[in-house]
Amino acid sequence: MKTLTHIADKLKAAMGLDMATVGASLIERVVRERMTALDIRDDSLYLSLLQTSGAELQALIELAVVPETWFFRDREAILAVARMARDRLAAQPTLPVRILSLPCSTGEEPYSLVMALVDAGVMPGQFVIDAYDIRTRSLEIAAAGVYGRNSFRGHDLAFRDRYFEELGQEWQLQPALREQVRFGAGNLLAPDFLRHAAPYDFILCRNVLIYFERDVQQRVVRLLESLMKPHAVIFVGPAEGGILLSPRMESVGIALAFGFRKRSTVRRATHAPAWAAQLLDRSVAPTTGTSPASAALPVRRPAPARPAAPAAVPVTPAQPAADLLERARQLADQGQFGPAGALCEQALQEQGPSASAFYLQGLIHDAEGDQALAQRCYRKALYLDPEHQPALLHLAALLQAQGDAAGAERMRLRAERLNSSREGAHG
């Protein structure tokens, strides 16, 4: 299609979606689907329509954005927000906690936050969650709060019994919890998006920066920084930590949460409240939970900026592999990919091959933008553990980015079958 490049440029200008990142095959597929729906056979005619019709551009965006999320995805970040919010409210009980979920997709992330906050003892009137997405169909699903099996993954599904009502093969979130989230349509790249919004205590912008080129990433990060309170924390996806690290931003050091705050030199002008000091003291303690899962869409990750002169990693040969990998996860969360990779390699040499070590190596190579090595590590993890769902999903993302749609679909189907079988075993 001769006009595909022009259509891709239109999408990129509208929403930052880069054809080099998601692959030409995805964009061509959604364009063909829209042309078929409109009974248009001439590529140039469709391009002309796209350039003059905002409604058609939105329809194309609806197809180009493929939601891939579930409840308590990257659980550590969700639970970290709940802990921090509870502690902040203990020190400042009259000031509600403000939370932003962006993009919110079909609602699983903001609703997970609601459930985690309630479980942590935070009262409904003590927090506000704003959730935005560019895809209006996703917002309709979120508002209804009805979800199928694919939205419930992992072993711990006790929250579904507590907060959902069963509707045949689906589940609906209780109305009182749905009312805690304010959904709205929004485009991160729109000039007026949230320009005059009140600042937030916590911002979740996960698995979207990896779609964008470096200049767009920096533009979005500047927007997010402008929405932060002085001691706010931003949470990003597992492959996006290097994008946030800068002279202005630093990791909060919560393992596997991928949270960042303004550096102390930036925050020094404002006196740190007691609740913030308490959080900084406890943030170095490692948390436990599920491993990071795949990004929202299959993409080719851009190489993030590396932090300068990473510190040496004091490790003794006697450390168990589990301890080495836990330390490696913490370093990777802080953007110190070199030392993290070295610890993974040490664990493999001393304790032998393990799916956990190979998977973590894959995440590190993924974050560094080395697709070939990342794919090799994910395949090694799956050779040792064919039921390693996060590795399946990450490998699917890489295959899709390389144009192997059939291979990516096979990996996703394996992950879905695995999830269904686990639910059957627990249900």
C-alpha positions as CSV (number, residue, x, y, z in Angstrom):
1,M,0.0,0.0,0.0
2,K,1.7,3.2,-1.2
3,T,-0.2,5.4,1.1
4,L,0.5,3.3,4.2
5,T,3.4,5.5,5.3
6,H,1.2,8.6,5.1
7,I,-1.5,6.9,7.2
8,A,1.1,5.7,9.7
9,D,2.3,9.3,10.0
10,K,-1.2,10.5,10.7
11,L,-1.6,7.9,13.5
12,K,1.8,8.9,14.9
13,A,1.0,12.6,15.0
14,A,-2.4,11.8,16.6
15,M,-1.3,9.3,19.3
16,G,2.5,8.8,19.1
17,L,2.1,5.2,17.6
18,D,5.3,4.6,15.6
19,M,5.1,2.1,12.7
20,A,8.7,1.2,13.3
21,T,7.7,0.2,16.8
22,V,4.5,-1.8,16.3
23,G,5.3,-3.0,12.8
24,A,3.7,-2.2,9.4
25,S,1.6,-5.3,9.4
26,L,-0.5,-4.1,12.4
27,I,-1.2,-0.7,10.8
28,E,-2.0,-2.3,7.4
29,R,-4.4,-4.8,9.0
30,V,-6.4,-2.1,10.9
31,V,-6.5,0.2,7.8
32,R,-7.8,-2.7,5.7
33,E,-10.4,-3.4,8.3
34,R,-11.7,0.1,8.2
35,M,-11.6,0.3,4.4
36,T,-13.7,-2.9,4.3
37,A,-16.2,-1.5,6.8
38,L,-16.6,1.6,4.7
39,D,-16.6,-0.2,1.4
40,I,-13.6,1.9,0.2
41,R,-11.2,0.2,-2.2
42,D,-9.0,3.1,-3.1
43,D,-6.1,3.7,-0.7
44,S,-5.9,7.4,-1.6
45,L,-9.6,7.9,-1.0
46,Y,-9.3,6.5,2.5
47,L,-6.3,8.7,3.2
48,S,-8.3,11.7,2.1
49,L,-11.1,10.7,4.4
50,L,-8.7,10.2,7.3
51,Q,-7.3,13.7,6.8
52,T,-10.7,15.4,6.9
53,S,-12.7,13.3,9.4
54,G,-11.9,13.3,13.1
55,A,-14.5,10.6,13.6
56,E,-12.7,8.3,11.1
57,L,-9.3,9.0,12.7
58,Q,-10.8,8.0,16.1
59,A,-12.3,4.8,14.6
60,L,-8.8,3.9,13.3
61,I,-7.3,4.6,16.7
62,E,-9.9,2.3,18.3
63,L,-8.6,-0.6,16.2
64,A,-4.9,0.3,16.4
65,V,-5.0,0.2,20.2
66,V,-5.2,-3.4,21.4
67,P,-5.9,-3.6,25.1
68,E,-3.9,-6.3,26.9
69,T,-4.3,-6.0,30.7
70,W,-5.7,-7.8,33.7
71,F,-6.4,-7.2,37.4
72,F,-3.4,-6.7,39.6
73,R,-1.0,-6.8,36.7
74,D,2.4,-6.1,38.2
75,R,1.0,-6.5,41.6
76,E,3.9,-4.9,43.4
77,A,3.1,-1.4,42.0
78,I,-0.6,-1.7,43.0
79,L,0.2,-2.7,46.5
80,A,2.9,-0.1,46.9
81,V,0.4,2.6,46.0
82,A,-2.0,1.3,48.7
83,R,0.7,1.2,51.4
84,M,2.0,4.7,50.5
85,A,-1.6,6.1,50.4
86,R,-2.4,4.6,53.8
87,D,0.7,6.1,55.4
88,R,0.2,9.5,53.8
89,L,-3.4,9.6,55.1
90,A,-2.2,8.6,58.6
91,A,-0.1,11.8,58.6
92,Q,-2.5,14.0,56.7
93,P,-6.0,12.5,57.2
94,T,-8.0,15.6,55.9
95,L,-6.4,15.7,52.5
96,P,-7.7,13.0,50.1
97,V,-5.1,11.0,48.1
98,R,-5.2,11.8,44.4
99,I,-4.3,9.0,41.9
100,L,-4.0,9.1,38.1
101,S,-4.2,6.0,35.9
102,L,-3.1,6.7,32.4
103,P,-3.9,5.0,30.1
104,C,-6.5,3.1,32.0
105,S,-7.5,0.7,29.1
106,T,-10.6,-1.3,30.1
107,G,-10.4,-0.4,33.8
108,E,-8.5,-3.3,35.4
109,E,-5.7,-1.1,36.7
110,P,-7.8,1.7,38.4
111,Y,-10.2,-0.9,39.8
112,S,-7.3,-2.9,41.1
113,L,-6.1,0.2,42.9
114,V,-9.6,0.6,44.5
115,M,-9.6,-2.9,45.8
116,A,-6.0,-2.6,47.1
117,L,-6.8,0.6,48.9
118,V,-9.9,-0.8,50.5
119,D,-8.0,-3.9,51.6
120,A,-5.3,-1.6,53.1
121,G,-8.0,0.1,55.2
122,V,-8.4,3.3,53.2
123,M,-11.9,4.6,53.3
124,P,-13.7,5.5,50.0
125,G,-13.9,9.2,50.8
126,Q,-10.2,9.4,51.4
127,F,-9.0,8.9,47.8
128,V,-9.8,10.0,44.3
129,I,-8.8,8.1,41.1
130,D,-8.9,9.7,37.7
131,A,-8.6,7.3,34.8
132,Y,-8.1,8.3,31.1
133,D,-7.8,6.4,27.8
134,I,-7.7,7.4,24.2
135,R,-10.0,4.4,23.2
136,T,-13.6,5.1,23.9
137,R,-14.6,1.5,23.6
138,S,-12.3,0.6,26.4
139,L,-13.9,3.3,28.5
140,E,-17.3,1.9,27.9
141,I,-16.1,-1.6,29.1
142,A,-14.6,0.0,32.1
143,A,-17.7,1.9,33.1
144,A,-19.8,-1.3,32.9
145,G,-17.3,-3.2,35.0
146,V,-18.0,-6.6,33.5
147,Y,-15.0,-8.8,32.8
148,G,-14.3,-12.3,31.4
149,R,-11.7,-14.9,32.4
150,N,-8.9,-13.2,30.6
151,S,-9.0,-10.3,33.1
152,F,-8.3,-12.6,36.0
153,R,-4.9,-14.2,35.9
154,G,-2.5,-15.7,38.4
155,H,-3.1,-17.9,41.4
156,D,-4.5,-15.4,43.9
157,L,-8.1,-14.6,42.8
158,A,-9.6,-14.2,46.3
159,F,-10.3,-10.5,45.4
160,R,-12.8,-11.7,42.8
161,D,-14.9,-13.5,45.4
162,R,-14.9,-10.5,47.6
163,Y,-15.6,-7.7,45.2
164,F,-17.3,-9.2,42.1
165,E,-20.7,-10.7,41.3
166,E,-20.8,-13.7,39.0
167,L,-22.7,-13.3,35.8
168,G,-22.6,-16.7,34.0
169,Q,-19.1,-16.7,32.4
170,E,-18.3,-13.2,33.4
171,W,-18.0,-11.1,36.6
172,Q,-19.1,-7.6,37.5
173,L,-17.4,-5.3,40.0
174,Q,-19.6,-4.1,42.8
175,P,-21.2,-0.7,42.1
176,A,-19.7,1.0,45.2
177,L,-16.2,0.2,43.9
178,R,-17.0,1.3,40.3
179,E,-18.1,4.6,41.6
180,Q,-14.6,5.3,43.1
181,V,-13.1,5.8,39.6
182,R,-13.8,8.8,37.4
183,F,-13.2,7.7,33.8
184,G,-12.6,10.1,30.9
185,A,-11.4,10.2,27.3
186,G,-8.0,11.7,26.9
187,N,-5.0,11.8,24.6
188,L,-1.6,12.1,26.1
189,L,-0.3,14.0,23.1
190,A,-3.2,16.5,23.0
191,P,-1.8,20.1,23.7
192,D,-4.5,20.8,26.3
193,F,-4.6,17.4,28.0
194,L,-4.6,17.8,31.8
195,R,-2.7,21.1,31.5
196,H,-4.7,22.7,34.3
197,A,-5.3,19.6,36.4
198,A,-4.6,19.6,40.1
199,P,-1.4,17.6,40.9
200,Y,-1.5,14.0,42.0
201,D,0.1,11.9,44.8
202,F,0.5,8.8,42.6
203,I,0.6,8.4,38.8
204,L,0.5,5.1,37.0
205,C,1.6,5.4,33.4
206,R,2.6,1.9,32.6
207,N,3.5,0.2,29.3
208,V,2.7,3.1,27.1
209,L,6.0,5.0,26.9
210,I,7.6,2.1,25.0
211,Y,5.3,2.8,22.0
212,F,6.9,6.2,21.5
213,E,10.0,7.6,20.0
214,R,12.5,9.2,22.3
215,D,11.3,12.8,21.7
216,V,7.7,11.8,22.4
217,Q,8.7,9.9,25.5
218,Q,10.4,13.0,26.9
219,R,7.4,15.1,26.1
220,V,5.1,12.8,28.0
221,V,7.5,12.5,30.9
222,R,7.6,16.3,31.2
223,L,3.8,16.3,31.3
224,L,3.8,13.7,34.0
225,E,6.3,15.6,36.1
226,S,4.1,18.7,35.9
227,L,1.3,16.6,37.4
228,M,3.3,15.5,40.4
229,K,3.0,16.8,43.9
230,P,6.4,17.5,45.5
231,H,6.6,14.0,47.0
232,A,4.6,12.1,44.4
233,V,5.6,8.8,42.9
234,I,5.2,7.7,39.2
235,F,4.9,4.0,38.4
236,V,5.9,2.8,34.9
237,G,6.2,-0.6,33.2
238,P,9.1,-3.1,33.6
239,A,10.8,-2.0,30.4
240,E,10.4,1.7,31.0
241,G,12.5,2.4,34.0
242,G,15.4,3.7,32.0
243,I,13.1,6.3,30.4
244,L,12.3,7.9,33.7
245,L,15.8,8.0,35.1
246,S,17.2,11.5,34.6
247,P,18.9,14.3,36.6
248,R,15.4,15.2,37.8
249,M,14.0,11.7,38.6
250,E,15.2,8.7,40.7
251,S,13.9,5.3,41.6
252,V,12.1,4.9,44.9
253,G,13.8,1.5,45.3
254,I,10.8,-0.7,45.8
255,A,11.7,-4.0,44.1
256,L,9.5,-4.8,41.0
257,A,7.3,-1.8,41.5
258,F,9.2,0.5,39.0
259,G,8.3,3.6,40.9
260,F,10.1,7.0,40.5
261,R,10.1,10.3,42.4
262,K,11.7,13.7,41.9
263,R,15.3,13.7,43.1
264,S,16.0,15.1,46.5
265,T,17.8,18.1,45.1
266,V,14.5,18.9,43.3
267,R,12.4,18.3,46.3
268,R,14.7,20.1,48.8
269,A,12.8,23.4,48.5
270,T,9.8,21.8,50.2
271,H,10.0,20.4,53.6
272,A,9.4,16.6,53.6
273,P,6.4,15.6,55.6
274,A,6.7,12.8,58.1
275,W,4.8,10.3,56.0
276,A,7.3,10.8,53.1
277,A,10.2,10.2,55.4
278,Q,8.7,7.0,56.6
279,L,8.1,5.7,53.1
280,L,11.7,6.4,52.1
281,D,13.0,4.5,55.1
282,R,10.9,1.4,54.2
283,S,11.2,1.6,50.4
284,V,14.5,-0.3,50.3
285,A,12.9,-3.5,51.8
286,P,12.3,-6.0,49.0
287,T,8.7,-7.0,48.4
288,T,7.3,-10.3,47.3
289,G,4.8,-11.1,44.6
290,T,4.4,-12.1,41.0
291,S,7.0,-11.4,38.4
292,P,6.4,-8.5,36.0
293,A,4.2,-9.6,33.1
294,S,4.2,-8.5,29.5
295,A,3.7,-5.0,28.1
296,A,0.3,-3.9,27.0
297,L,1.0,-4.3,23.3
298,P,3.6,-6.1,21.3
299,V,6.3,-3.5,20.6
300,R,10.0,-3.1,19.9
301,R,11.5,-1.4,22.9
302,P,13.7,1.6,22.3
303,A,16.9,1.5,24.2
304,P,16.6,3.7,27.4
305,A,19.3,6.0,28.6
306,R,21.7,4.3,31.0
307,P,22.5,5.7,34.4
308,A,26.0,7.0,34.6
309,A,28.6,5.0,36.5
310,P,26.5,2.3,38.2
311,A,27.8,1.3,41.6
312,A,29.7,-1.9,42.1
313,V,27.6,-4.8,43.4
314,P,29.0,-6.4,46.5
315,V,28.2,-10.1,46.1
316,T,29.7,-13.1,47.8
317,P,29.9,-16.5,46.0
318,A,28.1,-18.1,48.9
319,Q,24.8,-16.2,48.3
320,P,21.9,-18.5,47.3
321,A,20.6,-18.0,43.7
322,A,17.3,-16.7,45.1
323,D,19.1,-13.9,46.9
324,L,21.2,-13.0,43.9
325,L,18.1,-12.8,41.7
326,E,16.2,-10.7,44.2
327,R,19.1,-8.2,44.3
328,A,19.2,-8.3,40.5
329,R,15.5,-7.4,40.4
330,Q,16.1,-4.4,42.7
331,L,19.0,-3.1,40.6
332,A,17.0,-3.6,37.4
333,D,14.1,-1.6,38.9
334,Q,16.6,1.2,39.6
335,G,17.8,1.1,36.0
336,Q,21.2,-0.5,36.8
337,F,21.0,-3.1,34.1
338,G,24.7,-3.9,33.9
339,P,25.1,-5.0,37.6
340,A,21.7,-6.7,37.4
341,G,22.7,-8.8,34.5
342,A,26.0,-9.7,36.2
343,L,24.1,-11.0,39.2
344,C,21.8,-13.1,36.9
345,E,24.9,-14.5,35.2
346,Q,26.5,-15.3,38.6
347,A,23.3,-17.1,39.7
348,L,23.3,-19.2,36.6
349,Q,27.0,-20.1,37.0
350,E,26.8,-21.0,40.6
351,Q,23.4,-22.7,40.8
352,G,22.8,-23.9,37.2
353,P,20.1,-23.0,34.7
354,S,16.8,-21.7,36.0
355,A,13.7,-20.3,34.3
356,S,13.6,-17.4,36.8
357,A,17.2,-16.3,36.0
358,F,16.7,-16.6,32.3
359,Y,13.4,-14.7,32.5
360,L,15.0,-11.9,34.5
361,Q,17.9,-11.7,32.0
362,G,15.3,-11.4,29.2
363,L,13.6,-8.5,31.0
364,I,17.0,-6.7,31.4
365,H,17.9,-7.2,27.7
366,D,14.4,-6.1,26.8
367,A,14.8,-2.9,28.8
368,E,18.2,-2.3,27.1
369,G,16.6,-2.6,23.6
370,D,18.4,-5.9,22.7
371,Q,15.6,-7.9,21.2
372,A,17.7,-10.8,20.0
373,L,19.2,-11.6,23.4
374,A,15.9,-10.9,25.1
375,Q,14.1,-13.4,22.9
376,R,16.9,-16.0,23.4
377,C,16.5,-15.7,27.2
378,Y,12.7,-16.0,27.1
379,R,13.0,-19.2,25.0
380,K,15.5,-20.6,27.5
381,A,13.1,-19.9,30.4
382,L,10.3,-21.6,28.5
383,Y,12.5,-24.6,27.7
384,L,13.0,-25.1,31.5
385,D,9.4,-24.1,32.4
386,P,6.9,-24.4,29.5
387,E,4.2,-22.9,31.8
388,H,6.1,-19.6,32.5
389,Q,3.3,-17.3,31.5
390,P,5.2,-13.9,31.7
391,A,7.9,-15.3,29.4
392,L,5.2,-16.5,27.0
393,L,3.7,-13.0,26.9
394,H,7.0,-11.2,26.5
395,L,8.1,-13.5,23.8
396,A,4.8,-12.9,22.0
397,A,5.5,-9.1,22.2
398,L,8.9,-9.5,20.6
399,L,7.7,-11.8,17.8
400,Q,4.9,-9.4,17.0
401,A,7.3,-6.5,16.8
402,Q,9.5,-8.5,14.4
403,G,6.6,-9.2,12.1
404,D,6.0,-12.8,13.1
405,A,2.3,-12.4,13.8
406,A,1.6,-16.2,13.7
407,G,4.4,-16.9,16.2
408,A,3.1,-14.2,18.5
409,E,-0.4,-15.5,18.3
410,R,0.8,-19.0,19.3
411,M,2.6,-17.7,22.3
412,R,-0.5,-15.7,23.4
413,L,-2.8,-18.7,22.9
414,R,-0.4,-20.8,25.1
415,A,-0.6,-18.2,27.8
416,E,-4.4,-18.0,27.6
417,R,-4.7,-21.8,27.8
418,L,-2.4,-21.9,30.7
419,N,-4.5,-19.2,32.5
420,S,-7.7,-21.1,31.8
421,S,-6.3,-24.3,33.1
422,R,-5.1,-22.7,36.3
423,E,-8.5,-21.1,36.8
424,G,-10.1,-24.5,36.3
425,A,-7.8,-26.0,38.9
426,H,-8.7,-23.3,41.4
427,G,-12.3,-23.0,40.6
